[in-house]
Amino acid sequence: MSSGAGEAGGRAGAVPLIVPAVLVAATATAILSTDLYAPSLPHLPEYFGTSAETVQLTMSLNLLGYGFAQLIHGPLSDRFGRRPVLLIGMAGFALFSLACALAQSIDMLITARLLQGVMACSQSVIALAIIRDLYDEKSSVKVLAAYGMAVALAPAVGPIIGGYVHVLAGWRANFLLLTGLVIAVTALIWRFLPETTVPDPHAIRPWRLLPGYAALLRQRRFMAYALVCAAPMGALFGFITAGPFVLIDQFGVPTQNYGYYQAAFVLAYFLGSLTANRAASRFGIETILRTGLAVGAAGGGSLPALLFAGLAGPLAVTFAMSVFAFGLGLSFATAPVRAIDAATGGRGSVAASLGALEIGGATLGAFAVGALHNDTPWPLALTVAGFALGAAAVYLTARPWR
């Protein structure tokens, strides 16, 4: 890590509030790229004359591009600085969001969504790197928890807005709305976000970059914490991909009301992040993380039990996902900090590796519910439970706190 970033890390109190606010806005728009669009998913098979499994590729391939492109954006931000790479990424995000709105076939929409993910992911990896550039470990937990609370508003209101926009103006209008939001946030980044690192001219040289990634994969503690971040993402995006089909098509929830059910477990995530923020000064980071994993496993693991007992319905599924999401709020405020601090290398590259593994988990979750799709809630329940329990199992097996 460059000395400039290290010096910044000691000046947490001097960081203007506008900096994390702009990062929150950038991340929120990336989340909205999925959540505005989610209520439209069950209607697109008929619109394009295709299958539900094909439409779900607009989610899973978007995540695939989002995940693997972080391995490029992270090192680029180490080489050229956080600010220029983020600005270029956001500009591309706006361009391909517009392409989604103009897509004339399902193939065009899938391609545009893939490229949208490639560009949108720049904010994810760079925002995390900037936070670790500017704040020490304990402050980072508090900032990430506050960051999580603010960002949680996007998936809470996104599906609600998206459902009504779909009913009033169609699915394309959601992508046009998103394009306008991305342009506005890009202008805020240009105006208010400073550079937070000293560019490293050697950061993207192949002899350094590729062995660096390989070395990260061999760092046991980093990988354990990274997988603890990645597995719950599989559960979360399994729900985001299949949840609209289950609640709207199978449980009969009106399209415009779907967002209220998702907002309930987003509120639970918000409360988990708030709890982590308040607990950071009183309890150890590992204690907060363990609690989050245990609560998440209990919530996610209860879904198959509810189905087996014949108790599954919109409210029961939402309650189970809310318990899972509360645990997610605790673990996502702590595990990324532990992962980055357990690794060696430039923070941009480390954050990129962590982000790629997280989105890799999300992609597996989205692919799993698509591959298992059988017009019942079982693929969703088994996917969420498997990934939620898997996160706890990785942590207990690897014991990275040692």
N, C-alpha and C positions, 0 to 999 in steps of 0.2 A: 504494500500500500504506500502511496506517495506520502511524503512528509506533509504536503499541503493539506491533504485530507485528515491526517492525524492531528494537525494543529487545529483544524476546524472542529474536530471531535471534542476538544477541550473548551469550546466556546458555546456550549449548548444554550446558555442563558442569553446569548446575543443573537440567536437565530430569530429573524422577524417572523411573526405569525403567518404572514402572507406566503411564506415558503411551503410549510406543510399544507396550507389551504389550497395552493395551486396543485400540489401533488395529489391531494384528495380529489380535486376536480378532474384531473387527468385520469386517475384510476376509476372514478365514477363513470366517466364516459365509456371507458372500455367495458365495464360491467354492463352498462346499458346496451351495449351492442348485442348482448344476448338477452337481457331481461325485457327490453322493449318488445323484442321479437318473439319471445316464448309463447304468449297466448295465441299467436298466429299459427304455430306449428301444426296443430291438428287440422287446420283448414287448407294447408298447402297441398296435401296429396290430391284432393279433388281439383284444386285450382290448376295444378300442373299435369294432372292425369298420371300420377305416379304413386308409389307405395309410401307408407309411413317410414319404412326402413331407409328409403332413399332420401326422404326429407330430413331424417335425423342425421344424415351425413353433413348437412349444413351446420350442425352443431359440432360433431366429432372432428371433422376436418378443420374447422375453424380453430378448435382447441389444439389440434396437431400443429398447425402453423404457428399458433400463439406460443406453444411450448418450445419448439425447436429453434425458432428465430431468436429466442432470448439468448441462445448460445452465440449468436452473432452480435446482437445489440449490446450485450454486456461488455465484451472485449472492445467493441468500437467506442463505448463510452469511457473505457480506461485509456484508449489511444487518443481520441479527439476531444474528450470532455463530455460531461453529462448533458450540458445544455444543447449543443448542436445536434447530437444524435437524437435527443428527445424531440426536438422541433421537426426534424425530418421524418421521424416515425409518426408523429401526430398528423403531419401533412398527408402522408400516405394513408393513414387511417381515414381521414376525411374523404380522400379520393375514392377508396374502395368501398366506403359506406355508400357513397353516391352510386357506385357501380351496382351495389346490391339493390338499391331502389329501382334501377333501370333494367334489371335482369329480365330477359324475355323467355327464359327456359330454366328448368331446374338445374341443368348443367351449368348455365351461366351463373346462377345464384350460388351453387356450390363452389365454383371457382372464385367468385368475388368474395365469398365468406372466408375461403382459405387465405386469400391475399390480405383481406381485412385483418385476420388474426396475426399474420406475419408482421404487419406494421403496428397494430394496436399494442402488441406486447412490449414495445419499447418503454412505455410508461411504467409497466410493472417492475421490470428488472432495474430500471434507472431510479425509480422512486425509492426502492429498498436500499440501493447503493447510496443515494443521497442522504437518507436517514442515518445510515451507519457512518457516512462521512462527517456528519454534523453533531451526532449525539453519542455519549458514552453508553455502556450496556444497560444500566438501570434506566437512564433517560430514554433509551431506545424502546424498552418495553412499554414505558408510559406513552411514548409517541405512537408506537405501533398500535397500542390499545385504543388511543384516541382516534388514530387513523382508521382503525377497523370500525369504530362506532360511526364515524362520519361516512365512510364508504358504504356502510350497511344501509344507508338511506337509499342508495341507488337500486339494489335489488328489492327493497321494500316498496318503493313507489314505481319502479320501472314497469313491472307487469300490470299494475293497476292502470297506469297511463297507457301502456301498450294495448291493453284489452279494449279500452274505450276508443283509442285512436283506430284500432283495427275495425271495430264496429262502425265507427263514423266515417272513416276515410280509406280503409283497406290497409293491407300489410305494408305496401310500399311507403305509405306516409310515415311509418315508424322509422324507416331508414333515412328518409328526408329530414325528419326531426333530428335524428342522431347526427347527420352530417352538419347541420347548423350548430349543434352543441359542440362538436369536435372543433370546428373552426373558431368558435368563441373561446374555448379553453386554450387552443394553440396561441391565440392572441395574448391571453393572460400569461402563458409561459414565456413568450417573447418579451413581455413587459416586466415581469416581476422575478423570474427565476434566475438566480446567479449561478455561476460556475462554482462547483464545490470540490473539485479535485485538480491536481496538476497532471495534464496529459502525459502518458508514458509512451514514448516513441517506439518502444519495443513490444507493446502489449499485444499486437495482432500478428507478430511474426510467427510463422508456422512452427518453427523450432521451439518456440516458447509456449504458444497457445495450445497445441494439441497435447504435448506432454503434461501441460498444466491441468487440462481437463482429465486426462488419464490419472494423474496423481490425486485429484479430488475424489475420483471413484474408489481409490484405494485407502482413503482416509476414513477409518471405521466410524469414528464419532460423528464426523460430518454426514456420512451416508445414513447413519441411524436417525439423526435429527431430520435430515432431508426426507427420508421415507415416512417419518412420523408426520411431516407436512403433506406429503404426496398422497398417502392413502385416504385421508378424509376428503381430499379433493375429488377422488373417485366416487365416494359416496355422494358428495354434494352435487357434482355434475351428472351423476346418474339420475338424481331427482330432477335437476333442471331440464334434462333431456326428455325423460319419460313422465315426469310429473304432470305436464299439461295433458298428455294422452290419458293418463290414469284418472285424473280429477275431472277433466272435461268430457272425454269420450266414455269412460267406464263408470264414473260416479255421478255424471250428469250435472257438474258444476257449470253454470253459464260462463261463456268466454270472458265477458266483462267483469266477472266476479273472481276469476282465477287468481288475480293478483292479490286479493285480500288474504287468501290462504298462504301464499308465499310470504306475504308481509308478516304473518304471524311468526314464522320461524326466523325470519330476518330480524324481527324485534328481539327474539331470544338470543341471536348472535350478538346483537347490540348490547344486550344486558351482560352477556359473557365477557365482551370486550371491556365494558364499564367495570365489571368486577375485577378483571385482571389489572386494569389501570389503578383501581383503589388498593388492590392487594399487593402491588409491586413493592411498596415501601415496607410492608409488614411481613411478607412471607417470601421464601426463596423462590426463584424462578422455576426450579424443578418441581416444587410442591404445586405451583399453579398449573404447570404442564401436566403433571400426573393426574390432577383432579380433572382437567379438561379431557384427557384421553379416557378416563374412567366414565365420565358422564356421557361423552360422545358414544362410547361403546354400548352403554346401557340404552340410549335412545335409538341408535341405528339397529342394534341387535333385537329390539322389541318388534320391529316391523313384521318379520316372518311369523313371530308368535301371535301377533294380532290377526294376521291372515288365517293362520291355522285354526285359531279359536273362533273364526267367523265374526270378528269384531271390527274388521277394517272398514273404514268409510272416510269421507273427507276430513272430519274432525279428528278421528283417531290417528290417521296418517299425519296430519298436521301437528298433532301433539307430540308424536314420536320424533318427527323431524325437528320440532322445537327443542326437545331435550338434547338431541344430537347437536343442534346449532349452538346451544348455550355452551356445551363443551368445546365446540369449535372456536368460539370466541376466546375462551381461555387459552387453548393450545396455540392458536394462530398469533397471539400476542407474545408468545414466549419461544416456541420452537424455532422460528426463523432467526431470532437473535442468537440462540444457542448454536444453530447450524453455521451461521457466518463466523461466529467467534471460535468455533471448533476447527475451522478450515484455515489453510495457508494459501496465500495468493492475493492478487488484486481483487478488491471488493466487487468491482463490476463483473469480473469473470465468476467469482464465487456466487454472487447474487444471480447471475445468469444460469449457472448450474442448478442452483436451488429452484429457481423459477421453472426451468425446463423439466426438472423432476416432478414438481408440483403439477404442472400442466400435463405431463406425461400420465400422472395418476388420474387427472380429470379426464383425459382422452380415453384411457382404459375404461373408466366408469361409463362414459358416453357410448363407447363402442359396445360395452357389455350389454347395456339395456337394449341397444339396437339389435345386436345379434340374437338376443334371447326373446325379442318381442313376440308375444303370442296373444295379444289382446286381453291379458289378465294383469293384475298388479304384481304377480310373483316375480317377474324379472327385476322390477324396481326394488322390491323388498329384499331379495337376495343380494342384489348389487350393493345397496346401502349397508346392509348388515355385514357383508363380507369385507368391505373396505373399512368400515368403522372398527370392527373387531380386529382387523389386520393391523391397523395403526397401533392399537394397544399391545398386540402380540409382538410387533417389531420392537417396541420400546422395552418391554419386559425381557425379551430375548437378548437384545444387543446391550442393554444396560449402559447407555452412553454417558450417564452421569459419573461413572467411575473414572 
